[in-house]
Amino acid sequence: MDRHVSGPQLARLLDLPAGARPYYRALAEAVRTLILDGRLPVRVRVPAERHLAAALGVSRTTVTTAYDLLRERGYLDSRQGAGSWTALPDPGALGLDNPWIASDDDGLLPLHVAAPSATALLPDALAAAVEAYPRYGLGMGYDPLGVPALRAAVAARYGARGVPTRPEQILVTGGAQQGIHLLMTLLAGPGDPVVVESPTYPHALDAARLRGARLVPVGLQDDGWHLDLLDGALRQSAARLAYLIPDFHNPVGHLMDDAGRAALAAAARRYDATVVVDESWAELAIDDVPPVAPLAAYDTDGRVISVGSASKLWWGGLRIGWIRATAALVRRLAVLRSAMDIAAPLFEQLVVVRLMERVEETRAERRTGFGASRDALAAALREALPAWEFTVPAGGGALWVRLDAPVATPLADAAAARGVRLAPGPWFGVDGTLERHLRLPFTLPPDALREGVRALAEAHVAGPQRGGPAREPIMPAL
């Protein structure tokens, strides 16, 4: 089924300056910006001219002229008698080079990575795990479901957050990414539609693409999720699977409120869809925000699956994550993962068991450290690059920055020449959009972030750097 956006929906998304003249050109530019920012996904049918004209209160001729301009520049594809769909022009028309690539050992400041150094509690947890480790020597050394003590600890944490959970509902994985990969492998197949946000976590997109799934992006707006757009995407695509990040969204930082979570769970029931919820950042509030229940709290029939991780709260080197689902689904996933690695490493699981006992201490530690780094990064950007726009999130680990031109990829090349690795917006999109955005993490110390912004400002002034030695491609470690 074709996806489409109605006249009132598109009118609400448009940001048209008051008194803009000529109006048709301002309208075309506003639609183009929505497409490039990923807020209006590619291959979505736009409303007929008369419907958008009625919604905007302008003449049909004005909208027709704007659509003609968008078609001329490659942002609309039209078929006689069938309608018009959003599109992207040839990359050369955007003035973009190939995506920035870099090696993993080049010594550049890693502003492409939203991952903190280890918690100060790690040495104590390591020592406790060393003490406990020999007791497991009498067994076979691995459990496809995870160490019972860790499954119980994760289940108890969900209970404390408002979602009663049994240990049988927890599968321990080798990081959240393995959990996402397992779920995509089990629940998505070639050609199956999978609803995702735009922007979103790049490695989840990779996992869906590996299965040959068809990605159905829904633009994430400046003010958060528009539930009618998510509802429409589920209905129009007939998707049976969605991957969403409602908790301090990566990379945007939004936090979905309880009303939105209830509406999302209701939409999943209405369209018989399963929602995979990435909670990697859920424990990382910086400011005082109203508490929200996990999305699973609104689930009545086992269609919300939660994925968690030790990486963002404690340390990425632990490579421990988990899936919360029905006990039956957990058993199916455990059988599936046996073709991959059989079980997560025992020692790291024991470390996380100890860290779980002190989760609130770690949250307080991260709140202080991330808060100082976030504020330092925001202040440095406002001083050095005042034309760039961003909203300071109440939690998470990054700023989603809107540039003054769609140059994120060439700017990343220029920054690399000055010692900084960046994560340009297209890494987080589906269709090559988001060139007007960068994700800048605040998981590094304040001084490192100030240094990075100084280099970034120099790169911005100097302009895009083209050519240069080829590097091995990598994707961001997020």
C-alpha positions in Angstrom: 0.0 0.0 0.0 1.3 3.5 -0.9 2.2 5.8 1.9 0.7 9.3 1.7 0.4 12.4 3.7 -2.8 14.4 3.8 -3.1 18.1 3.1 -3.7 19.1 6.8 -0.8 16.9 7.9 1.6 18.5 5.4 0.4 22.0 6.2 1.1 21.4 9.9 4.7 20.3 9.1 5.5 23.3 6.9 7.3 26.2 8.5 6.6 29.1 6.2 7.8 32.6 7.0 5.0 35.2 7.5 4.6 37.3 4.4 7.0 35.2 2.3 7.1 36.3 -1.3 6.9 34.8 -3.8 4.8 32.3 -1.8 5.1 29.4 -4.2 8.9 29.6 -3.9 8.8 29.7 -0.1 6.4 26.7 -0.2 8.7 24.7 -2.4 11.7 25.5 -0.2 9.8 24.5 2.9 8.8 21.1 1.4 12.4 20.6 0.1 13.7 21.2 3.6 11.3 18.7 5.1 12.6 16.1 2.6 16.3 16.8 3.2 15.8 16.8 6.9 14.1 13.4 6.8 10.9 14.8 8.4 9.0 14.1 5.2 10.3 10.7 4.1 11.2 9.8 0.5 8.6 7.9 -1.6 5.6 9.3 0.3 2.7 10.5 -1.9 2.0 14.2 -1.3 -1.5 15.6 -1.2 -3.2 16.8 -4.4 -2.7 20.4 -5.3 -6.3 21.3 -4.4 -6.1 19.6 -1.0 -2.9 21.3 0.1 -4.2 24.6 -1.3 -7.3 24.2 0.9 -5.3 23.3 3.9 -3.0 26.3 3.5 -5.7 28.8 2.4 -4.0 29.7 -0.8 -4.8 29.3 -4.5 -4.4 26.0 -6.3 -2.2 27.8 -8.8 0.3 28.6 -6.1 0.6 25.0 -5.0 0.8 23.8 -8.6 3.7 26.2 -9.3 5.5 25.1 -6.1 5.1 21.4 -7.1 6.4 22.2 -10.6 9.5 23.7 -9.1 10.0 20.7 -6.8 9.7 18.4 -9.8 12.1 20.4 -11.8 14.7 20.1 -9.0 14.2 16.4 -8.5 12.3 16.5 -5.2 9.0 15.2 -6.6 8.3 12.3 -9.0 4.9 12.4 -10.7 2.9 10.0 -12.8 0.0 11.2 -14.9 -3.2 10.6 -13.2 -1.6 8.8 -10.2 -0.1 11.7 -8.1 3.3 12.9 -6.9 5.8 11.3 -4.5 8.7 12.8 -2.6 12.1 12.0 -4.1 15.8 13.0 -3.9 17.7 14.4 -6.9 21.0 13.0 -8.0 23.6 13.5 -5.3 25.6 15.8 -7.6 22.6 18.3 -7.5 23.0 18.5 -3.7 26.7 19.4 -3.9 27.7 16.3 -1.9 30.7 14.1 -2.0 30.7 10.4 -1.0 30.1 9.8 2.7 33.1 10.5 4.9 35.2 7.5 5.7 38.0 7.1 8.2 40.2 4.4 9.7 39.7 3.3 13.3 43.3 4.2 14.5 43.9 7.6 13.0 44.2 9.4 16.3 41.3 11.8 15.6 39.1 13.2 18.4 36.2 10.8 18.3 33.1 13.1 18.1 31.4 10.4 16.0 31.0 8.2 19.0 28.3 8.6 21.7 29.9 6.3 24.3 31.3 7.2 27.7 34.4 6.0 29.5 33.9 3.4 32.2 32.0 4.3 35.4 34.1 4.8 38.5 32.3 1.8 40.0 33.8 -0.6 37.5 36.9 -1.6 39.5 34.8 -2.7 42.5 32.5 -4.6 40.2 35.4 -6.3 38.5 36.8 -7.4 41.9 33.5 -8.8 43.0 33.2 -10.7 39.7 36.7 -12.2 40.1 35.7 -13.4 43.6 32.5 -15.0 42.3 33.9 -16.4 39.1 35.5 -19.7 40.5 32.1 -20.8 41.8 30.8 -21.2 38.2 33.7 -23.6 37.3 31.7 -26.6 38.3 29.2 -25.9 35.6 29.5 -25.9 31.8 30.3 -22.2 31.7 27.6 -20.8 29.5 23.8 -20.4 29.5 22.1 -19.4 26.2 19.5 -17.5 28.2 22.1 -15.7 30.4 23.3 -16.1 34.0 20.3 -16.5 36.3 21.6 -13.9 38.7 21.7 -11.3 35.9 18.4 -12.2 34.4 16.9 -11.8 37.9 18.6 -8.4 38.4 17.4 -7.1 35.0 13.9 -8.3 35.7 13.9 -6.6 39.1 15.0 -3.3 37.5 12.1 -3.5 35.1 9.8 -4.1 38.1 11.3 -1.0 39.9 10.6 1.0 36.7 6.9 0.0 36.8 6.8 -3.1 34.6 6.5 -6.4 36.6 8.9 -8.9 34.9 9.9 -12.4 35.5 13.5 -13.6 34.9 12.1 -16.0 32.3 11.2 -12.9 30.2 14.9 -11.8 30.0 17.5 -12.9 27.4 21.0 -11.7 28.0 22.8 -10.7 24.8 26.2 -9.5 23.6 25.2 -5.9 23.7 22.0 -4.2 22.5 23.1 -4.5 18.9 23.0 -8.3 19.1 19.6 -8.1 20.6 18.4 -5.9 17.7 20.0 -8.2 15.2 18.3 -11.3 16.7 14.9 -9.6 16.7 15.3 -8.4 13.1 16.4 -11.9 12.0 13.4 -13.6 13.7 10.7 -11.0 13.0 11.6 -9.4 9.6 12.1 -11.1 6.2 12.9 -10.1 2.7 10.5 -7.3 1.5 8.8 -7.0 4.9 8.0 -3.4 5.8 9.7 -2.2 9.0 8.7 1.2 10.4 11.6 3.3 11.8 12.1 6.9 12.8 14.1 9.3 10.7 16.7 9.9 12.0 17.5 6.8 14.0 20.2 4.4 15.3 22.3 3.4 12.2 23.1 -0.1 13.2 19.4 -0.9 13.6 19.0 0.1 9.9 21.9 -2.2 9.0 20.2 -5.1 10.8 17.0 -4.6 8.9 18.8 -4.2 5.6 20.7 -7.4 6.2 17.3 -9.2 6.3 16.2 -7.5 3.1 13.5 -5.7 4.9 11.9 -2.6 3.4 12.4 0.4 5.6 9.4 2.7 6.2 10.8 6.0 7.7 8.6 8.4 9.7 10.1 11.8 10.2 10.8 12.8 13.8 9.8 16.5 14.2 11.4 19.3 16.2 8.7 18.9 18.8 8.9 15.2 19.0 6.8 12.3 17.7 3.6 13.1 15.7 1.6 10.0 16.6 -0.8 10.4 13.7 2.2 10.1 11.3 3.4 6.9 13.1 -0.2 5.6 13.0 -0.5 6.4 9.3 2.8 4.7 8.5 1.7 1.5 10.3 -1.6 1.5 8.6 -0.5 2.5 5.1 2.6 0.2 4.9 0.8 -2.7 6.6 4.0 -3.2 8.6 4.1 -5.8 11.3 7.3 -4.6 12.9 8.5 -1.2 14.1 11.8 -0.2 15.7 11.6 3.0 17.9 13.6 4.9 20.5 11.2 6.7 22.9 13.7 7.2 25.7 16.2 10.1 25.0 16.1 9.3 21.4 19.4 8.6 19.6 20.3 11.0 18.0 17.7 13.6 18.6 17.3 13.3 22.4 13.5 13.5 22.6 11.7 11.7 25.5 8.2 10.4 24.6 5.5 11.3 27.2 3.1 8.8 28.8 0.3 9.8 26.5 2.4 9.2 23.5 3.4 5.8 24.8 -0.2 4.8 25.4 -1.2 5.9 21.9 1.7 4.1 20.3 0.9 0.8 22.1 -2.8 1.2 21.1 -1.7 1.8 17.4 0.4 -1.4 17.6 -2.6 -3.4 18.8 -4.9 -1.8 16.2 -2.6 -2.8 13.3 -1.3 -6.1 14.8 2.3 -4.8 14.8 5.2 -5.6 17.1 7.2 -2.7 18.5 10.9 -3.2 19.3 11.8 -0.5 21.8 15.5 0.5 22.2 16.0 1.6 25.8 19.8 2.0 25.6 19.6 5.6 27.0 16.5 5.2 29.2 18.4 5.5 32.5 20.4 8.6 31.5 18.3 11.6 32.5 20.3 14.7 33.2 17.7 17.2 34.2 14.7 16.6 36.4 12.0 15.4 34.1 8.6 13.9 34.9 9.0 10.1 35.3 7.6 8.1 32.4 6.8 4.4 32.4 8.5 2.1 29.9 6.5 1.5 26.8 6.0 -2.1 27.9 3.8 -0.8 30.7 1.1 -0.1 28.1 1.4 -3.5 26.5 -1.5 -5.9 27.0 -0.7 -8.7 24.7 3.1 -9.1 24.4 3.7 -7.0 21.3 6.2 -4.6 22.9 9.7 -6.0 23.1 12.3 -4.0 25.0 16.1 -4.0 24.3 18.5 -2.7 27.0 22.2 -2.2 27.3 25.1 -1.9 29.8 27.1 0.2 27.3 25.8 3.7 27.8 25.2 3.6 31.6 28.3 1.7 32.7 30.8 1.0 29.8 30.7 -0.2 26.2 33.6 -2.6 26.8 31.3 -4.9 28.8 29.3 -5.9 25.7 26.3 -6.9 27.7 22.7 -6.2 26.7 19.3 -7.8 27.2 15.9 -8.4 25.6 12.6 -8.3 27.6 9.8 -10.2 25.9 7.4 -13.0 26.5 9.0 -16.2 27.9 8.0 -18.1 24.8 9.7 -15.5 22.5 12.8 -15.5 24.8 13.2 -19.3 24.3 12.9 -18.9 20.5 15.5 -16.2 20.5 17.8 -18.3 22.6 17.6 -21.1 20.0 18.3 -18.6 17.2 21.3 -17.1 18.9 22.9 -20.5 19.3 24.0 -20.2 15.6 25.8 -17.0 16.5 27.6 -17.3 19.9 25.6 -19.6 22.1 25.9 -17.3 25.2 27.2 -14.0 26.4 30.6 -14.0 28.2 30.3 -15.2 31.8 32.7 -12.8 33.5 31.1 -9.7 31.9 27.7 -10.9 33.0 28.9 -11.2 36.6 30.3 -7.7 36.4 27.0 -6.3 35.4 25.2 -8.2 38.2 27.3 -6.2 40.7 26.8 -2.9 38.8 23.0 -3.5 38.8 23.2 -3.4 42.6 24.5 0.2 42.4 22.5 1.5 39.4 21.4 4.7 41.1 25.0 5.6 42.0 25.9 5.3 38.4 23.0 7.3 37.3 24.0 10.1 39.7 27.6 9.9 38.4 26.5 10.2 34.8 24.0 13.0 35.5 26.9 15.1 36.9 29.4 14.2 34.2 27.1 14.3 31.2 25.5 17.5 32.5 28.8 19.3 32.7 29.8 18.1 29.2 26.4 18.9 27.7 26.5 22.4 29.0 30.1 23.0 27.9 29.3 21.7 24.3 26.2 23.8 24.0 28.0 27.0 25.2 31.0 26.4 22.9 28.7 25.9 19.9 26.7 29.0 20.7 29.9 31.1 20.9 31.7 29.6 17.9 28.9 28.7 15.5 25.9 30.8 16.5 24.0 30.1 13.2 23.7 26.5 14.0 20.5 25.4 15.8 19.9 22.7 18.4 17.7 21.9 21.4 19.4 20.9 24.6 18.0 17.5 25.6 17.0 16.6 29.1 19.0 13.4 28.9 20.8 11.0 26.6 24.3 11.6 25.2 24.3 13.9 22.2 23.1 17.1 20.5 21.3 16.9 17.2 22.6 20.0 15.5 21.0 21.7 12.5 23.6 23.4 10.2 23.2 26.5 8.2 23.5 24.6 4.9 23.2 20.9 3.8 26.9 20.2 4.0 27.3 17.7 6.8 29.3 15.1 4.8 31.8 17.5 3.2 32.1 19.3 6.6 33.1 16.0 8.2 35.9 15.7 5.6 37.1 19.2 6.5 36.9 18.4 10.2 38.9 15.2 9.7 41.7 17.3 8.2 41.7 19.2 11.5 41.8 16.2 13.8 38.1 15.6 14.5 35.9 12.7 13.5 32.2 13.5 13.0 29.0 11.7 12.5 27.2 13.4 9.7 23.4 13.3 9.5 23.0 10.9 6.6 24.5 8.1 8.8 21.2 8.3 10.7 18.8 8.4 7.8 17.3 6.0 5.3 17.4 7.7 2.0 20.5 9.9 2.0 18.7 12.8 3.7 19.7 14.7 6.8 22.7 16.5 5.2 21.8 19.6 7.2 22.5 17.8 10.5 25.4 16.6 12.7 25.2 14.5 15.8 27.6 15.8 18.4 28.0 13.7 21.5 28.6 15.1 25.0 30.0 11.9 26.4 33.6 13.2 26.3 35.1 15.6 29.0 34.3 19.3 28.6 37.8 20.3 27.6 37.8 17.7 24.8 34.5 19.0 23.5 35.7 22.6 23.5 38.7 21.6 21.5 36.5 19.7 19.1 34.2 22.7 18.6 37.2 25.0 17.9 38.4 22.6 15.1 34.8 22.3 13.8 34.5 26.1 13.6 37.8 26.3 11.7 36.5 23.6 9.3 33.3 25.4 8.8 35.1 28.6 7.9 37.5 26.9 5.6 34.7 25.1 3.7 34.5 21.5 2.4 37.8 19.6 1.7 37.6 17.4 -1.3 39.9 14.7 -2.4 42.8 13.5 -0.3 43.9 9.9 0.6 41.4 7.2 0.6 40.5 5.6 4.0 38.9 2.4 5.0 35.1 2.9 5.5 33.6 2.4 9.0 30.3 3.1 10.5 29.8 5.0 13.7 30.2 3.1 17.0 27.2 4.6 18.8 
